[in-house]
Amino acid sequence: MFRLDAMTPEKLFHELLGLGLNWEVVESRFERESGTIFLEIRETARVWDLTRCPEDGGLVFCYDHTEELTWRHLNVFQYRCEITCRLPRGKCRQCGHVFRVRPPWEGLSTHFTKEFEAFALLLMREMPMSKAAEVLGETDTRLWRMLFRQVDAAYAEADFSNVWCVGVDEMHIHKGYKYLSVFADLAARRVLFATEGTDLETWVQFLEALEKHNGHRHAITQASMDMSPTYELAVKRYCRNAQVVFDKFHVIQNANRGVDRVRRAELRLGGHVAWTALQKTLWLWRKNPENLSEKEQARLAGIQDKNLATAKAYQMRMVLQDIYRSTEASTARGRFKVWCRWVRWVARFYKPGLFVEMVKVAERIEKHLAGILAYWKSGVTNAFMEGLNSVFSGTQRRARGYRSPTYLITMLYFVGGKLRLPQ
């Protein structure tokens, strides 16, 4: 510990940086024009006492020095702070290998210190990259490079050996039909893998990543998904022990879409009465009755009095939702079958074309009934995946302006992967 009366700015910064006996701050200066504090550091002779060759662990000596390098450090008060140093290069006495000595302040990025990286990561987790760059006084390009290195290093060390319950969902990334397939560990509630596309190849890539991180495809016993034939085929083809569970949310979501399409068809085909009753009711049909305001409840009651197809479809959606309150799979099976027959029977009494979409929902349920009923055995849902939708939206905002899906995938791992970042 330095005595207070002998404390110079250089010694103070030496203490604050925790440089120990191997490095020393030889000069500190402030440039008023740029508003930057520069700390010049160099090694001491003692650095060679503990430094060994990374190839064979042999003794080394100082071979030469690099050109002057610069690292961005945390601000000192409101002023930018940079560390400069001509790093020593060591040479092994046994094998002759020449290498650069890594300083204790350097982060994974050669342009930033560990402390700066930690603060930057905190900001990037909570705000858009452009805003973080503004706060830090750096370009978003340099911050992205730092984040790539941090996430790549942490993801390489991720352990998937305990993964047995997997959820998969699509994430829309661009206008048109550009999607990511996002795979998550539903038990540990973390993102495992993401890649472009929604075809069989995405599952192959996921399983390769799983096994690269100590997991095994046949250790998966539950796979929750929407009623995608591609995802279902992939599980049956590649994961012999996995039970496909069609997600409850997506079953109800399909019914919701069916109700909306019945509404649009009735607006088009139902005449003046239907038009007057149904205009500006899009969000009315997306809510459960208990979530309606008094005004919305009154309007819904008025529509139901007119015996419109949309109101009947909404009733079907509510009954379908109620089936999930069944306590036994056998009870649910019977109720699903009755529901499908009811939809077809009701469709006969309305104009052709009105109930086409609800009939398609019934057909889809009949086709995938085994996977739907697996919910009662496993209790697995994609609720975590759906809860990530807001995270995904926020992630897209944080990755706003990304040049390729790689940027979005990196940000997904960062905010949803529960990675243990090296710093």
Secondary structure, DSSP 8 states (H G I E B T S, - for coil): ---GGG--HHHHHHHHHT-TTTEEEEEEEEETTTTEEEEEEEE-TTHHHH-B-TTT--BEEEEEE-S-EEEEEEEETTEEEEEEE--EEEEETTT--EEE---TTB-SSTTBBHHHHHHHHHHHHHS-HHHHHHHHTS-HHHHHHHHHHHHHHHHHT---TT--EEEEEEEEEETTTEEEEEEEETTTTEEEEEEE-SSHHHHHHHHHHHHHTT--GGG--EEEE-S-HHHHHHHHHH-TT-EEEE-HHHHHHHHHHHHHHHHHHHHHHSHHHHHHHHTT-TTGGGS-GGG--HHHHHHHHHHHTTT-HHHHHHHHHHHHHHHTT-SSHHHHHHHHHHHHHHHHHHHTTS-TTSSHHHHHHHHHHHHTHHHHHHHHHH---SHHHHHHHHHHHHHHHHTTT-SSHHHHHHHHHHHHS------
